[in-house]
Amino acid sequence: MPMDPRTKQTVRALLDRYPSGYATEEAGFTVTDSATGIFRLLCLGVLADDSTPSEGAMAGMRAMLRRGFDAVAPLAEADGREVADALARAGHPDPEDGARNLCAAARLVRDRWNGDVNAIHRADGGDGGRLDALLADIPGMDEAGRAVFLREAQIFWPEAGPFLDAHAARAARRLGLPDRADTLLTDVARGEREEELSWLVGALALVDAHDEYGEIEAAVG
């Protein structure tokens, strides 16, 4: 079924405003299908727990990038006080807890997954439920953090998607788009391309998080 003109205009307005995915727009890094890229996404998920405002999590992640605490070995071996100090300077609301979880997550990846987060993808056997359970074993990775991870990881890990988090679903409903991930993928993202879906879901989540509905509606006309 072809998209109606308003749906096309809405999708265009969303992707014009946020063309590069949630992590790139908010945390300052591009998610790549590599051990480093996926580990950065895991760190973002750990920081973006249910008790931490989005701004604090994103600022904390940018601080991790600046300080080089965005790879398994440096973070696993880091002095937790240094990590906490970096988070505190970035304005994270609970830097000690954030640092403790980040360092513990890095050690788990080092010890259980031989330093490669992509080993989780290989171990889940293509089962989305198994993937969610393995992610839940990571210190600090609660449901909110897993949503951040899955929203971006579905580009590379098919079992992670199609995925639509609560923020994106709310935005989809308000903007007249489907609020089911499978329908959004096939009817709106088109061609069943997970990359397009991830970018669109990220744009929806950002519009909801920043309450930018008026801007999108004005662009659509």
LINCORWO-V523097 format. One record per residue. N is the residue number from 1. RES is the residue in three letters. OMEGA is omega in whole degrees, -180 to 180 (none if undefined). Layout:
N_RES_OMEGA, N_RES_OMEGA
//
This chain:
1_MET_-180, 2_PRO_177, 3_MET_175, 4_ASP_-175, 5_PRO_-178, 6_ARG_177, 7_THR_178, 8_LYS_-179, 9_GLN_179, 10_THR_179, 11_VAL_180, 12_ARG_180, 13_ALA_179, 14_LEU_-176, 15_LEU_172, 16_ASP_-178, 17_ARG_-178, 18_TYR_-171, 19_PRO_-165, 20_SER_-179, 21_GLY_-173, 22_TYR_-175, 23_ALA_180, 24_THR_-176, 25_GLU_-171, 26_GLU_-173, 27_ALA_172, 28_GLY_175, 29_PHE_178, 30_THR_179, 31_VAL_178, 32_THR_-180, 33_ASP_-179, 34_SER_179, 35_ALA_-180, 36_THR_-178, 37_GLY_-179, 38_ILE_177, 39_PHE_175, 40_ARG_178, 41_LEU_176, 42_LEU_178, 43_CYS_178, 44_LEU_177, 45_GLY_178, 46_VAL_-179, 47_LEU_-175, 48_ALA_180, 49_ASP_-172, 50_ASP_-177, 51_SER_-175, 52_THR_176, 53_PRO_-176, 54_SER_-178, 55_GLU_180, 56_GLY_179, 57_ALA_-178, 58_MET_177, 59_ALA_177, 60_GLY_180, 61_MET_177, 62_ARG_177, 63_ALA_177, 64_MET_178, 65_LEU_-179, 66_ARG_-176, 67_ARG_180, 68_GLY_177, 69_PHE_-176, 70_ASP_176, 71_ALA_-171, 72_VAL_-173, 73_ALA_-180, 74_PRO_-177, 75_LEU_179, 76_ALA_-177, 77_GLU_-174, 78_ALA_169, 79_ASP_-178, 80_GLY_179, 81_ARG_177, 82_GLU_178, 83_VAL_179, 84_ALA_179, 85_ASP_179, 86_ALA_179, 87_LEU_180, 88_ALA_180, 89_ARG_179, 90_ALA_179, 91_GLY_176, 92_HIS_-173, 93_PRO_-180, 94_ASP_-172, 95_PRO_-179, 96_GLU_178, 97_ASP_178, 98_GLY_179, 99_ALA_179, 100_ARG_-180, 101_ASN_180, 102_LEU_-179, 103_CYS_179, 104_ALA_178, 105_ALA_179, 106_ALA_179, 107_ARG_178, 108_LEU_178, 109_VAL_179, 110_ARG_-171, 111_ASP_-176, 112_ARG_-173, 113_TRP_176, 114_ASN_175, 115_GLY_-175, 116_ASP_-180, 117_VAL_179, 118_ASN_176, 119_ALA_176, 120_ILE_178, 121_HIS_180, 122_ARG_-176, 123_ALA_-174, 124_ASP_176, 125_GLY_-180, 126_GLY_-177, 127_ASP_-178, 128_GLY_178, 129_GLY_177, 130_ARG_177, 131_LEU_-180, 132_ASP_179, 133_ALA_179, 134_LEU_177, 135_LEU_-180, 136_ALA_177, 137_ASP_-176, 138_ILE_-179, 139_PRO_178, 140_GLY_-176, 141_MET_179, 142_ASP_-175, 143_GLU_179, 144_ALA_179, 145_GLY_179, 146_ARG_177, 147_ALA_177, 148_VAL_-179, 149_PHE_-175, 150_LEU_-179, 151_ARG_-179, 152_GLU_-175, 153_ALA_-179, 154_GLN_174, 155_ILE_-172, 156_PHE_-176, 157_TRP_-175, 158_PRO_-178, 159_GLU_177, 160_ALA_-176, 161_GLY_-3, 162_PRO_-173, 163_PHE_178, 164_LEU_-178, 165_ASP_-174, 166_ALA_179, 167_HIS_-178, 168_ALA_179, 169_ALA_179, 170_ARG_179, 171_ALA_179, 172_ALA_180, 173_ARG_-177, 174_ARG_-177, 175_LEU_175, 176_GLY_177, 177_LEU_177, 178_PRO_179, 179_ASP_171, 180_ARG_-175, 181_ALA_-177, 182_ASP_179, 183_THR_178, 184_LEU_-180, 185_LEU_-172, 186_THR_-174, 187_ASP_-175, 188_VAL_178, 189_ALA_174, 190_ARG_173, 191_GLY_179, 192_GLU_178, 193_ARG_-177, 194_GLU_179, 195_GLU_179, 196_GLU_180, 197_LEU_-179, 198_SER_179, 199_TRP_-180, 200_LEU_178, 201_VAL_177, 202_GLY_179, 203_ALA_178, 204_LEU_-180, 205_ALA_-180, 206_LEU_178, 207_VAL_178, 208_ASP_-178, 209_ALA_-178, 210_HIS_-180, 211_ASP_-177, 212_GLU_-180, 213_TYR_-179, 214_GLY_-180, 215_GLU_180, 216_ILE_-180, 217_GLU_178, 218_ALA_180, 219_ALA_180, 220_VAL_178, 221_GLY_none
//
